[in-house]
Amino acid sequence: MIEDTQDGTEHGLASRIRFVIGDDSLRNFALKSGVKEGTLRSVMKGTRPSIDFVTTIANATGVSLEWLATGTGRPYSKAKSILPDHGIDRGLFEMISQVVEKVIQEEKIDLSPGAIAATVIDYYDMVFSVVGKTTEEEYRSLMPWVEYGIRKGAKHHRRNEKQPHARYAK
């Protein structure tokens, strides 16, 4: 294994792995996903893993291998985006945009416009795939779930900002 050349931004491999681990411990995640805990810890510190390691994690968690390995695309891109098929429900899109903006402001997170847009689109796809075209009232009933998910992601983002990247550690 060699050192990961990506910088310590939210786009690094360790950050993407942290995203799929969620609130689980590294030990539990390693056991559940079928990777060695020592290798997982090493990768989280900046060591570049084998493709087998990344493939195993992608298969165990259901995220896109391309996204996990490179940061390109979306985490759950195996499911086709529904945006082009039915057009955008502007009411739902606006509700999710407001929730994202609220969480970003309250959690004091600095995200690029692209990251904000990707978050809104991902949650739009998730909500629409669960309930489809429905009433505004039903969409509103799902906004606490959307807010919870975004806050959970914000928590991981903040945790990753505090951890020095292996390349820069002394």
Buried (B, 14 or more C-beta within 10 A) or exposed (E): EEEBEBEBEBBBBBBBBBBBBEEEEBEEBBEEBEBEBEBBEBBBBBBBBEEEBBBBBBEBBEBBBBBBBBBEBBBBBEEEBBBEEEEBBEEBBEBBBBBBEBBBEEBEBEBEEEBBEBBBBBBBBBBBEEEEEBEEEEBEEBBEBBBEBBBBBBBBBEEBEEBEBBBEEE
